[in-house]
Amino acid sequence: MRRLLALILLLLASPAHGEAPSLPWAKWDPALFDRAAREDKYILLHMAAVWCHWCHVMESTTYRDPEIQRRILEKFIPVRVDQDADPALSYRYESWGWPATIMLDKDGNEIFKRRGYIPPELLGKLLTAVIEDPSALPSAALTDGEPGRALLSDEQRQRIEKRLLQGYDKVHGGFGDTHRFIHGDTVEWALERSRALQRNPDPDLWRDVAARTLAGARHLIDPVWGGMFQYSDKLDWTGPHYEKLLNIQRDAVRSYVLAWQIGRDPADLGAARDVARWLMDFMRSPEGAFYTSQDADAGPQLSGDAFYARSDAERRVGLQPAIDRHLYGRENGWAIASLAALYDVTGEPALLDAAKRAFDWTLAHRRTPNGGFGHGAADDADVHLGDSLAMAEAAQALYRSTAERCYLALAADLATAILRDHRDPAGGFVVRRPNPGAKGVLATPVKQIDE
């Protein structure tokens, strides 16, 4: 009987007929290009995310197709990168994901870039096209702007505001004509412009921009567990994509807290609490640090639409959307600053305790010998601007909340480390210094405007 059960389990675990095992994904590292040169192959970079629905679909269909696998392995080295784990690579290709499909030659030159899911038939044609014509893509690098200028001119600010208002949805709130995100930086700008100050000529307009957007974004808050879904694919905010990401929670908490401070609308404070509730209840590790994200779907047979329609009791039975349990410096900084900001307006001790505990863990496990913060480990080779910046902001937030000067001192130390390690003499800050010997486009550091 045991042998029969073992055979049945083996059959159940085996790939379905016509489906190949997973590709032998290689590791993304500098030695990859030397290998490509030795084997006379191209590199196929598949950038994905743990929470990304179409990444899962592409990995279970396109990359499991036996013929596609044969063609890839014949002339390409396949590489899969979790975009949350490598911020520099993620920012380089964020306009193309997720998933992002990048094909490079052995010298690091980009041959092909495509955004989103690619079915097997189309990927097969694209592989053939690259093999037949591996010409590098033309460079489309952006300039660094006017050297020496640290501030926007009045004319530049007016142009930006004009573009922002052109994209504003006067009916539903939000911006653009496709998806609805909370857009924390834009909401913060609108809230600041809504203050009745002499420098703000039209506060009522900006008050409407902020209020309508925040009211619409409340549709993205999970009414049962809290937390904010990533975005809506409907302009009235009623088509949520159910993944929950730490950067979205950061934007939501800080936007609703600032709105409460300015307008004293109880709905704004309630929204901030609802978002933080998910962080506190579901995203804390046993050590007190914060996880990275939660997937949209509970599995191939249980979509986000079905799962999130359930009650709390129903959700806790059976499969739940997977949580990415990596503990990154950047994401912890975001969570810490958010909880500290909410503590400042509520005085709830549990929020401050959680923020301080996460800060202590991140300081102990992600601080690097050179004074910055690592992303996934306290390793100088893994220092990204976003980790040090987020932890500096977390230290500032805790100083405001506690008046303990140790936090202020650490924020100052991190500012020094950021200037030393990430400042570009030509202007701006780089996400990460290129690895020694980096080739092609990878030899050019990335600058990300949010950082």
Secondary structure, DSSP 8 states (H G I E B T S, - for coil): -HHHHHHHHHHHHS--TT-------B--STHHHHHHHHHT-EEEEEEE-TT-HHHHHHHHTGGG-HHHHHHHHHHEEEEEEETTT-HHHHHHHGGG-SSEEEEE-TTS-EEEEEES---HHHHHHHHHHHHH-------------STT--S--HHHHHHHHHHHHHTB-TTT-SBSSS-B---HHHHHHHHHHTS--TT-S-HHHHHHHHHHHHHHHGGGB-TTT--B-SEESSTTS-SEE--EEHHHHHHHHHHHHHHHHHH--HHHHHHHHHHHHHHHHHSB-TTS-B--EE-S-SBTTB-HHHHTTS-HHHHTSS----EE----HHHHHHHHHHHHHHHHHH--HHHHHHHHHHHHHHHHHHB-TTSSBBSSSS-GGGB-HHHHHHHHHHHHHHHHHH--HHHHHHHHHHHHHHHHHHB-TTSSB-SS---TT--GGGGS----TT-
